[in-house]
Structure formats: C-alpha cells, structure tokens
C-alpha cells in the first residue's frame, strides 16, 4: 500500500503532555479510589499524584513502575520518538531511581502513516533508551485513529533513596532544572511562528534525560523531587504544596525560559491545556496584582519532557544547583522556597 507522507501533528488533536486530562478532571476520576492503601510494600501510589509507583521488594530494593505516552507535538518522527521516550523515563529519575528496561506503547492509524515513518518513531525511542542504558524489551501496538507513542518503564532504587513529591520541608529551597515554554513552542510550530533556532532549542531540552535525579536522591539534603510536565509549573508545584501541606513561593524573575517563550506567549501562542490547567487550579494560586494573561500562561504552559522540581535544604542549594548545571542543565535555576502556610503557590515578582 502506497501511503503519502503527512505531517504527524495534522493527525492529532493535541500533542505532547498537552494531551493530558485537565487536573480537575483527573481528580474527579480518582475521587472514588480507595483512600487507604492496604499494601504496606506500596510506598508510593496514587495518593499525592506522584510521578511513578514504588513497591518495596526487600530491605535493599524498590521497584519503580511508570507509563507515559502521547500524540506528536513535532512532525519529525525520529524526534517524536526521542521526546516521548525521554519524557517517560523521566518519571523514574524523578522518584530517585535508575531505569532498567522499557516496553513500547504504540498506536498508529495504519492507513494514514507509512511503515517507514512508524519505524523512525520507534528508532528514536530506542536511541534514547540506549542513551539511558536500558533496552526496549517488548511492547504492544494497536491500530489507532491518532498516532500515539510512549513507554512503560521499570526502574530500581534503594528504599532510602525514594524521593516523593510530598516531602518538602518548610524553609526548603526550590530548584528547576529545565526552561519553561515547551508548550508555547509547540503552539508556535502549528502557527508557523517559531523563530529561527527555536526548534533546535526545543529538541535540546525535550530530549535531555533527567538522570541527575537518581544522583541527587542519594543526597540526604534533597527532600523531594518531581518532574514538570502537562500540568505546568504551577500544577506540579501545587502537587508538592498539597502533599507537604506548605506554601511554595516562586519568583517569576528567576524562572528559566526558552529564549522566545515570553515573546511567543505575547503573540498568543498558547495551548488549550494551558487554559484548562488554570481553570483547574487557579483558585489555589496567588498572583501579583494586574498580572498579564501572557505571563500567567508561562506558568501554566504544559511542559513535555520538562525539568525536575527539586526541594532541598537551603544551605545545600548552591552546591546542588552547581551539580545540576554541571550535569548538562545550563538553564537550571533556584526559583523560590517553601514556607509554613496554607496549601498554595504564591508567585512573586
């Protein structure tokens, strides 16, 4: 069958982590889930919306399990595969673990996408897994109306190295390891407004493995870690605040951004997910007076394969930031702190 070349993004109604259900919808779906976990070996489940499940096997070993998949946010199939795989593996690093293997999740409209295009998607994912030192050991594929790709990833760590999103301590310094603006860039691609060099910048950050998480989890001054994905910086910071019953105060002036993110946001390059995110949790966020909508969209922008949000002891923060930057994260910044107070996120200028 001769199938003409098509733009991958034209076959999907959304892309990347912007495909995630709105936080408010997800909360409704999980509202009937059991509040009590009857399995003492399940150290991390769905209670705090953490990045992966963690099961303690014995005194020395925990298994970390996660899955993540989405529709394409770029048209290059190889890059799509790389981004999706990097994003899925990140959940293991965010829990403080090291990945050991992955299974591919593939759904393709077989009558609309040529086999060689699908093969490039899989090759991109396999390339990232090889970089992480793990095999793609199997998977599952279906005929699907829209293109979907991702991974189920298994990792391991020691019990004392598990890092939840709910263990932030009052006084902790908050570090973000990657720049914001990925969703804004993907919206700009669809509007043909992405500036020269923008695509290269976007691919560089979305294919950068968050492997530093596994190293930092061995540092006792690092108390909590999560990764910033589809709910935006505010959404994932709120998950930290809720789980830890604290206020997170973030400084807008210190937030790392992709070079053109602010200007593109002012041009209206925002995703539907950004609007849904704010509608879901805006009542728990304190913004400065007369805060412009485009600035708010930088905070709610869905990040595909975003950075790690790290809470650590303030006296250790400069050294930890230096380690993160040295690991290959040049945009990493100290962006705020945690303090006693109501469960909320406060943005300071």
C-alpha positions as a Markdown table, in Angstrom:
| # | Residue | x | y | z |
|---|---|---|---|---|
| 1 | Unk | 0.0 | 0.0 | 0.0 |
| 2 | Unk | 1.4 | 3.4 | -1.1 |
| 3 | Unk | 0.8 | 5.9 | 1.7 |
| 4 | Unk | 1.7 | 9.6 | 1.1 |
| 5 | Unk | 3.8 | 11.5 | 3.6 |
| 6 | Unk | 1.8 | 13.5 | 6.0 |
| 7 | Unk | 2.6 | 15.9 | 8.9 |
| 8 | Unk | 2.3 | 13.8 | 12.1 |
| 9 | Unk | 0.8 | 16.8 | 14.0 |
| 10 | Unk | -2.0 | 17.1 | 11.4 |
| 11 | Unk | -3.3 | 13.6 | 12.5 |
| 12 | Unk | -3.6 | 14.5 | 16.2 |
| 13 | Unk | -6.0 | 16.8 | 18.0 |
| 14 | Unk | -3.3 | 17.6 | 20.6 |
| 15 | Unk | 0.3 | 16.9 | 21.2 |
| 16 | Unk | 2.9 | 16.0 | 23.9 |
| 17 | Unk | 1.9 | 16.4 | 27.5 |
| 18 | Unk | -0.7 | 18.9 | 26.5 |
| 19 | Unk | -2.8 | 15.8 | 25.8 |
| 20 | Unk | -3.1 | 15.1 | 29.5 |
| 21 | Unk | -6.5 | 15.3 | 31.1 |
| 22 | Unk | -7.1 | 18.6 | 33.0 |
| 23 | Unk | -6.1 | 18.3 | 36.7 |
| 24 | Unk | -9.7 | 18.8 | 37.8 |
| 25 | Unk | -11.0 | 16.0 | 35.5 |
| 26 | Unk | -8.3 | 13.7 | 36.8 |
| 27 | Unk | -9.2 | 14.5 | 40.4 |
| 28 | Unk | -12.9 | 13.6 | 39.6 |
| 29 | Unk | -11.9 | 10.3 | 38.0 |
| 30 | Unk | -9.8 | 9.3 | 41.0 |
| 31 | Unk | -12.2 | 10.6 | 43.7 |
| 32 | Unk | -13.7 | 7.1 | 44.2 |
| 33 | Unk | -10.3 | 5.4 | 44.6 |
| 34 | Unk | -9.7 | 3.8 | 48.0 |
| 35 | Unk | -8.2 | 6.3 | 50.5 |
| 36 | Unk | -6.4 | 3.6 | 52.4 |
| 37 | Unk | -3.6 | 1.6 | 50.8 |
| 38 | Unk | -3.8 | -2.0 | 52.1 |
| 39 | Unk | -0.4 | -2.9 | 50.7 |
| 40 | Unk | 2.5 | -2.0 | 53.1 |
| 41 | Unk | 5.0 | -2.7 | 50.3 |
| 42 | Unk | 3.4 | 0.0 | 48.1 |
| 43 | Unk | 5.5 | 3.0 | 49.2 |
| 44 | Unk | 4.1 | 5.4 | 46.6 |
| 45 | Unk | 0.7 | 5.0 | 44.9 |
| 46 | Unk | -1.8 | 7.5 | 43.7 |
| 47 | Unk | -2.3 | 9.4 | 46.9 |
| 48 | Unk | -0.3 | 12.5 | 46.1 |
| 49 | Unk | -0.3 | 12.4 | 42.3 |
| 50 | Unk | 3.4 | 11.4 | 42.3 |
| 51 | Unk | 5.4 | 10.5 | 39.2 |
| 52 | Unk | 5.5 | 6.7 | 39.5 |
| 53 | Unk | 4.5 | 3.8 | 41.7 |
| 54 | Unk | 7.1 | 2.4 | 44.1 |
| 55 | Unk | 7.0 | -1.1 | 45.5 |
| 56 | Unk | 9.5 | -2.3 | 48.2 |
| 57 | Unk | 10.7 | -5.8 | 47.4 |
| 58 | Unk | 13.1 | -6.2 | 50.4 |
| 59 | Unk | 15.2 | -4.1 | 52.7 |
| 60 | Unk | 17.5 | -3.0 | 49.9 |
| 61 | Unk | 15.4 | -2.8 | 46.8 |
| 62 | Unk | 12.4 | -0.9 | 45.4 |
| 63 | Unk | 10.8 | -1.3 | 42.0 |
| 64 | Unk | 9.6 | 1.8 | 40.3 |
| 65 | Unk | 6.9 | 1.5 | 37.6 |
| 66 | Unk | 5.5 | 4.2 | 35.3 |
| 67 | Unk | 4.0 | 4.7 | 31.9 |
| 68 | Unk | 3.6 | 7.7 | 29.7 |
| 69 | Unk | 2.5 | 8.2 | 26.1 |
| 70 | Unk | 1.0 | 10.9 | 24.0 |
| 71 | Unk | 0.4 | 12.2 | 20.5 |
| 72 | Unk | 3.0 | 14.0 | 18.4 |
| 73 | Unk | 4.0 | 17.6 | 19.1 |
| 74 | Unk | 6.5 | 17.7 | 16.2 |
| 75 | Unk | 6.4 | 16.3 | 12.7 |
| 76 | Unk | 9.8 | 14.6 | 12.6 |
| 77 | Unk | 9.0 | 11.0 | 13.5 |
| 78 | Unk | 12.5 | 10.3 | 14.9 |
| 79 | Unk | 12.3 | 13.4 | 17.2 |
| 80 | Unk | 8.8 | 12.4 | 18.3 |
| 81 | Unk | 10.1 | 9.1 | 19.4 |
| 82 | Unk | 13.0 | 10.7 | 21.2 |
| 83 | Unk | 10.8 | 13.2 | 23.1 |
| 84 | Unk | 8.3 | 10.6 | 24.1 |
| 85 | Unk | 10.9 | 8.2 | 25.4 |
| 86 | Unk | 12.8 | 10.9 | 27.3 |
| 87 | Unk | 9.5 | 12.1 | 28.9 |
| 88 | Unk | 8.6 | 8.5 | 30.0 |
| 89 | Unk | 12.0 | 7.7 | 31.5 |
| 90 | Unk | 11.9 | 11.0 | 33.5 |
| 91 | Unk | 9.4 | 9.6 | 35.9 |
| 92 | Unk | 11.8 | 7.0 | 37.2 |
| 93 | Unk | 14.6 | 9.6 | 37.7 |
| 94 | Unk | 12.1 | 11.9 | 39.5 |
| 95 | Unk | 11.4 | 9.2 | 42.0 |
| 96 | Unk | 15.1 | 8.9 | 42.7 |
| 97 | Unk | 15.6 | 5.7 | 40.7 |
| 98 | Unk | 17.6 | 4.3 | 37.8 |
| 99 | Unk | 15.7 | 2.8 | 34.8 |
| 100 | Unk | 16.4 | -0.8 | 33.9 |
| 101 | Unk | 14.1 | -1.6 | 31.0 |
| 102 | Unk | 11.2 | -0.2 | 28.9 |
| 103 | Unk | 8.2 | -1.5 | 27.0 |
| 104 | Unk | 6.9 | 0.4 | 23.9 |
| 105 | Unk | 3.3 | 1.6 | 23.7 |
| 106 | Unk | 2.3 | 2.2 | 20.1 |
| 107 | Unk | -1.0 | 3.2 | 18.5 |
| 108 | Unk | -0.9 | 4.2 | 14.8 |
| 109 | Unk | -3.5 | 4.9 | 12.1 |
| 110 | Unk | -2.1 | 2.3 | 9.8 |
| 111 | Unk | -3.9 | 3.5 | 6.7 |
| 112 | Unk | -2.5 | 7.1 | 7.1 |
| 113 | Unk | 1.1 | 6.7 | 8.2 |
| 114 | Unk | 3.7 | 4.8 | 6.1 |
| 115 | Unk | 5.6 | 1.9 | 7.9 |
| 116 | Unk | 8.9 | 3.7 | 7.5 |
| 117 | Unk | 7.6 | 6.7 | 9.4 |
| 118 | Unk | 6.4 | 4.4 | 12.3 |
| 119 | Unk | 9.8 | 2.7 | 12.2 |
| 120 | Unk | 11.6 | 6.1 | 12.7 |
| 121 | Unk | 9.4 | 6.8 | 15.7 |
| 122 | Unk | 10.5 | 3.5 | 17.3 |
| 123 | Unk | 14.1 | 4.1 | 16.4 |
| 124 | Unk | 14.0 | 7.5 | 18.1 |
| 125 | Unk | 12.6 | 5.9 | 21.3 |
| 126 | Unk | 15.2 | 3.2 | 21.2 |
| 127 | Unk | 18.0 | 5.6 | 20.7 |
| 128 | Unk | 17.0 | 7.5 | 23.9 |
| 129 | Unk | 16.7 | 4.2 | 25.8 |
| 130 | Unk | 20.2 | 3.2 | 24.7 |
| 131 | Unk | 21.5 | 6.5 | 25.9 |
| 132 | Unk | 19.8 | 5.8 | 29.3 |
| 133 | Unk | 21.5 | 2.4 | 29.3 |
| 134 | Unk | 18.3 | 0.3 | 29.0 |
| 135 | Unk | 16.7 | -2.0 | 26.4 |
| 136 | Unk | 13.2 | -1.7 | 24.9 |
| 137 | Unk | 12.4 | -5.2 | 25.9 |
| 138 | Unk | 8.9 | -5.5 | 24.3 |
| 139 | Unk | 5.7 | -3.6 | 24.0 |
| 140 | Unk | 2.2 | -3.5 | 22.4 |
| 141 | Unk | 0.8 | -1.9 | 19.3 |
| 142 | Unk | -2.7 | -1.2 | 18.1 |
| 143 | Unk | -4.4 | 0.4 | 15.1 |
| 144 | Unk | -5.5 | 3.7 | 16.4 |
| 145 | Unk | -7.3 | 6.8 | 14.9 |
| 146 | Unk | -4.5 | 9.1 | 16.0 |
| 147 | Unk | -0.7 | 8.5 | 16.4 |
| 148 | Unk | 0.3 | 7.6 | 19.9 |
| 149 | Unk | 3.7 | 6.6 | 21.3 |
| 150 | Unk | 5.3 | 6.2 | 24.6 |
| 151 | Unk | 6.9 | 3.8 | 27.1 |
| 152 | Unk | 6.2 | 1.8 | 30.2 |
| 153 | Unk | 9.4 | 2.0 | 32.2 |
| 154 | Unk | 10.7 | -0.1 | 35.1 |
| 155 | Unk | 13.4 | 1.2 | 37.5 |
| 156 | Unk | 15.0 | 0.4 | 40.8 |
| 157 | Unk | 16.4 | 2.2 | 43.8 |
| 158 | Unk | 17.1 | 1.7 | 47.5 |
| 159 | Unk | 14.2 | 2.5 | 49.9 |
| 160 | Unk | 16.1 | 5.4 | 51.4 |
| 161 | Unk | 16.6 | 6.9 | 48.0 |
| 162 | Unk | 12.9 | 7.2 | 47.1 |
| 163 | Unk | 12.0 | 10.8 | 46.6 |
| 164 | Unk | 8.4 | 11.7 | 46.7 |
| 165 | Unk | 6.7 | 15.0 | 45.7 |
| 166 | Unk | 5.1 | 15.3 | 49.2 |
| 167 | Unk | 8.2 | 15.5 | 51.4 |
| 168 | Unk | 9.1 | 19.2 | 51.0 |
| 169 | Unk | 10.1 | 20.8 | 54.3 |
| 170 | Unk | 9.4 | 24.4 | 55.4 |
| 171 | Unk | 12.4 | 26.5 | 54.5 |
| 172 | Unk | 13.5 | 24.3 | 51.6 |
| 173 | Unk | 14.9 | 26.0 | 48.5 |
| 174 | Unk | 13.2 | 25.1 | 45.2 |
| 175 | Unk | 15.3 | 24.4 | 42.1 |
| 176 | Unk | 14.0 | 23.9 | 38.5 |
| 177 | Unk | 16.4 | 22.2 | 36.1 |
| 178 | Unk | 15.0 | 23.0 | 32.6 |
| 179 | Unk | 13.5 | 26.0 | 31.0 |
| 180 | Unk | 9.7 | 26.6 | 30.6 |
| 181 | Unk | 7.9 | 27.2 | 27.3 |
| 182 | Unk | 7.8 | 23.9 | 25.5 |
| 183 | Unk | 4.0 | 24.0 | 25.0 |
| 184 | Unk | 4.3 | 27.6 | 23.8 |
| 185 | Unk | 6.9 | 26.5 | 21.3 |
| 186 | Unk | 4.7 | 23.6 | 20.1 |
| 187 | Unk | 1.8 | 26.1 | 19.6 |
| 188 | Unk | 4.1 | 28.3 | 17.6 |
| 189 | Unk | 5.0 | 25.5 | 15.3 |
| 190 | Unk | 1.4 | 25.0 | 14.4 |
| 191 | Unk | 1.1 | 28.7 | 13.7 |
| 192 | Unk | 4.4 | 28.8 | 11.8 |
| 193 | Unk | 5.7 | 31.4 | 14.2 |
| 194 | Unk | 8.6 | 29.6 | 15.7 |
| 195 | Unk | 11.8 | 31.7 | 15.2 |
| 196 | Unk | 15.0 | 30.5 | 13.6 |
| 197 | Unk | 16.8 | 28.2 | 16.0 |
| 198 | Unk | 13.6 | 27.6 | 18.1 |
| 199 | Unk | 13.1 | 24.1 | 17.0 |
| 200 | Unk | 16.7 | 23.2 | 17.9 |
| 201 | Unk | 16.3 | 24.7 | 21.3 |
| 202 | Unk | 13.0 | 22.8 | 21.9 |
| 203 | Unk | 14.5 | 19.5 | 20.9 |
| 204 | Unk | 17.6 | 20.0 | 23.0 |
| 205 | Unk | 15.6 | 20.4 | 26.2 |
| 206 | Unk | 12.9 | 17.8 | 25.5 |
| 207 | Unk | 15.5 | 15.1 | 24.7 |
| 208 | Unk | 17.7 | 15.9 | 27.7 |
| 209 | Unk | 17.4 | 13.0 | 30.2 |
| 210 | Unk | 16.7 | 13.9 | 33.8 |
| 211 | Unk | 19.3 | 11.4 | 35.0 |
| 212 | Unk | 20.6 | 13.8 | 37.6 |
| 213 | Unk | 17.5 | 12.9 | 39.7 |
| 214 | Unk | 18.9 | 9.5 | 40.5 |
| 215 | Unk | 22.2 | 11.1 | 41.7 |
| 216 | Unk | 20.5 | 13.8 | 43.8 |
| 217 | Unk | 18.3 | 11.2 | 45.6 |
| 218 | Unk | 21.4 | 9.8 | 47.3 |
| 219 | Unk | 21.9 | 13.3 | 48.9 |
| 220 | Unk | 20.0 | 13.5 | 52.2 |
| 221 | Unk | 19.7 | 17.3 | 51.9 |
| 222 | Unk | 17.4 | 16.7 | 48.9 |
| 223 | Unk | 14.0 | 16.1 | 50.4 |
| 224 | Unk | 11.5 | 16.0 | 47.4 |
| 225 | Unk | 11.6 | 15.8 | 43.6 |
| 226 | Unk | 9.0 | 15.8 | 40.9 |
| 227 | Unk | 9.1 | 16.5 | 37.2 |
| 228 | Unk | 7.2 | 19.3 | 35.5 |
| 229 | Unk | 5.0 | 18.0 | 32.7 |
| 230 | Unk | 1.5 | 18.5 | 31.4 |
| 231 | Unk | 0.1 | 20.5 | 34.4 |
| 232 | Unk | 2.7 | 23.2 | 34.0 |
| 233 | Unk | 5.0 | 24.6 | 36.6 |
| 234 | Unk | 2.1 | 25.8 | 38.8 |
| 235 | Unk | 0.3 | 22.4 | 38.7 |
| 236 | Unk | 3.2 | 20.4 | 39.7 |
| 237 | Unk | 4.3 | 22.9 | 42.3 |
| 238 | Unk | 0.8 | 22.7 | 43.7 |
| 239 | Unk | 1.1 | 18.9 | 44.0 |
| 240 | Unk | 4.2 | 19.4 | 46.1 |
| 241 | Unk | 2.4 | 22.0 | 48.2 |
| 242 | Unk | -0.6 | 19.9 | 48.7 |
| 243 | Unk | 1.3 | 16.8 | 49.7 |
| 244 | Unk | 3.6 | 18.6 | 52.0 |
| 245 | Unk | 0.9 | 21.0 | 53.4 |
| 246 | Unk | 3.0 | 24.1 | 52.7 |
| 247 | Unk | 3.1 | 27.2 | 50.6 |
| 248 | Unk | 5.6 | 27.4 | 47.7 |
| 249 | Unk | 6.7 | 30.9 | 46.9 |
| 250 | Unk | 8.2 | 31.2 | 43.4 |
| 251 | Unk | 10.0 | 34.2 | 42.0 |
| 252 | Unk | 8.9 | 35.0 | 38.4 |
| 253 | Unk | 12.1 | 36.9 | 37.7 |
| 254 | Unk | 14.2 | 33.8 | 38.4 |
| 255 | Unk | 12.2 | 31.3 | 36.2 |
| 256 | Unk | 14.3 | 29.9 | 33.3 |
| 257 | Unk | 12.5 | 30.3 | 30.0 |
| 258 | Unk | 13.2 | 29.1 | 26.5 |
| 259 | Unk | 14.6 | 32.2 | 24.6 |
| 260 | Unk | 11.5 | 33.1 | 22.7 |
| 261 | Unk | 8.9 | 31.8 | 25.1 |
| 262 | Unk | 7.8 | 35.2 | 26.5 |
| 263 | Unk | 7.5 | 36.9 | 23.1 |
| 264 | Unk | 5.6 | 34.0 | 21.6 |
| 265 | Unk | 3.2 | 33.9 | 24.6 |
| 266 | Unk | 2.5 | 37.6 | 24.0 |
| 267 | Unk | 1.7 | 36.7 | 20.4 |
| 268 | Unk | -1.0 | 34.2 | 21.6 |
| 269 | Unk | 1.0 | 31.0 | 21.1 |
| 270 | Unk | -0.6 | 29.1 | 24.0 |
| 271 | Unk | -2.2 | 25.7 | 24.2 |
| 272 | Unk | -5.7 | 24.7 | 25.2 |
| 273 | Unk | -4.1 | 22.7 | 28.0 |
| 274 | Unk | -2.7 | 26.0 | 29.5 |
| 275 | Unk | -6.3 | 27.3 | 29.8 |
| 276 | Unk | -7.6 | 24.1 | 31.2 |
| 277 | Unk | -4.8 | 24.0 | 33.8 |
| 278 | Unk | -5.6 | 27.5 | 35.1 |
| 279 | Unk | -9.3 | 26.7 | 35.3 |
| 280 | Unk | -8.5 | 23.6 | 37.3 |
| 281 | Unk | -6.2 | 25.1 | 40.0 |
| 282 | Unk | -6.1 | 28.9 | 39.6 |
| 283 | Unk | -8.0 | 29.3 | 42.9 |
| 284 | Unk | -5.0 | 27.9 | 44.8 |
| 285 | Unk | -2.5 | 30.3 | 43.2 |
| 286 | Unk | -1.7 | 33.8 | 44.4 |
| 287 | Unk | -0.5 | 36.1 | 41.6 |
| 288 | Unk | 0.6 | 39.7 | 41.8 |
| 289 | Unk | -2.0 | 42.4 | 41.1 |
| 290 | Unk | -2.7 | 43.2 | 37.4 |
| 291 | Unk | -0.8 | 40.1 | 36.3 |
| 292 | Unk | -0.9 | 39.8 | 32.5 |
| 293 | Unk | -2.5 | 36.7 | 30.9 |
| 294 | Unk | 0.5 | 36.0 | 28.8 |
| 295 | Unk | 2.7 | 35.9 | 31.9 |
| 296 | Unk | 0.3 | 33.5 | 33.6 |
| 297 | Unk | 0.5 | 31.2 | 30.5 |
| 298 | Unk | 4.2 | 30.8 | 31.1 |
| 299 | Unk | 3.3 | 29.3 | 34.4 |
| 300 | Unk | 0.5 | 27.0 | 33.3 |
| 301 | Unk | 2.2 | 26.0 | 30.0 |
| 302 | Unk | 2.2 | 22.2 | 29.6 |
| 303 | Unk | 5.8 | 21.0 | 29.6 |
| 304 | Unk | 6.6 | 17.9 | 27.6 |
| 305 | Unk | 9.7 | 16.2 | 29.0 |
| 306 | Unk | 10.2 | 19.1 | 31.4 |
| 307 | Unk | 12.7 | 19.6 | 34.1 |
| 308 | Unk | 12.9 | 18.4 | 37.7 |
| 309 | Unk | 11.5 | 20.5 | 40.5 |
| 310 | Unk | 13.8 | 19.9 | 43.5 |
| 311 | Unk | 13.2 | 20.8 | 47.1 |
| 312 | Unk | 16.4 | 20.8 | 49.2 |
| 313 | Unk | 17.9 | 22.2 | 52.4 |
| 314 | Unk | 18.8 | 25.9 | 51.8 |
| 315 | Unk | 22.4 | 25.6 | 52.9 |
| 316 | Unk | 23.0 | 22.9 | 50.3 |
| 317 | Unk | 21.1 | 24.6 | 47.4 |
| 318 | Unk | 24.1 | 26.4 | 45.8 |
| 319 | Unk | 26.2 | 23.2 | 45.6 |
| 320 | Unk | 23.2 | 21.2 | 44.4 |
| 321 | Unk | 22.5 | 23.8 | 41.7 |
| 322 | Unk | 26.1 | 23.6 | 40.6 |
| 323 | Unk | 25.9 | 19.8 | 40.3 |
| 324 | Unk | 22.7 | 20.1 | 38.2 |
| 325 | Unk | 24.3 | 22.7 | 35.8 |
| 326 | Unk | 27.5 | 20.6 | 35.5 |
| 327 | Unk | 25.3 | 17.5 | 34.6 |
| 328 | Unk | 24.3 | 19.3 | 31.4 |
| 329 | Unk | 21.4 | 21.5 | 32.5 |
| 330 | Unk | 22.5 | 25.1 | 31.8 |
| 331 | Unk | 19.1 | 26.6 | 32.4 |
| 332 | Unk | 18.8 | 25.3 | 36.0 |
| 333 | Unk | 17.9 | 28.0 | 38.5 |
| 334 | Unk | 16.9 | 28.5 | 42.1 |
| 335 | Unk | 13.4 | 29.7 | 41.7 |
| 336 | Unk | 11.9 | 30.0 | 45.2 |
| 337 | Unk | 11.3 | 28.4 | 48.6 |
| 338 | Unk | 8.8 | 26.6 | 50.7 |
| 339 | Unk | 7.3 | 28.0 | 53.9 |
| 340 | Unk | 4.7 | 27.2 | 56.5 |
| 341 | Unk | 1.3 | 28.4 | 55.5 |
| 342 | Unk | -1.8 | 27.3 | 53.6 |
| 343 | Unk | -1.6 | 24.8 | 50.8 |
| 344 | Unk | -0.9 | 27.2 | 47.9 |
| 345 | Unk | 1.6 | 28.5 | 45.4 |
| 346 | Unk | 2.5 | 32.2 | 45.5 |
| 347 | Unk | 4.2 | 34.0 | 42.6 |
| 348 | Unk | 6.5 | 36.9 | 43.5 |
| 349 | Unk | 8.0 | 39.3 | 41.0 |
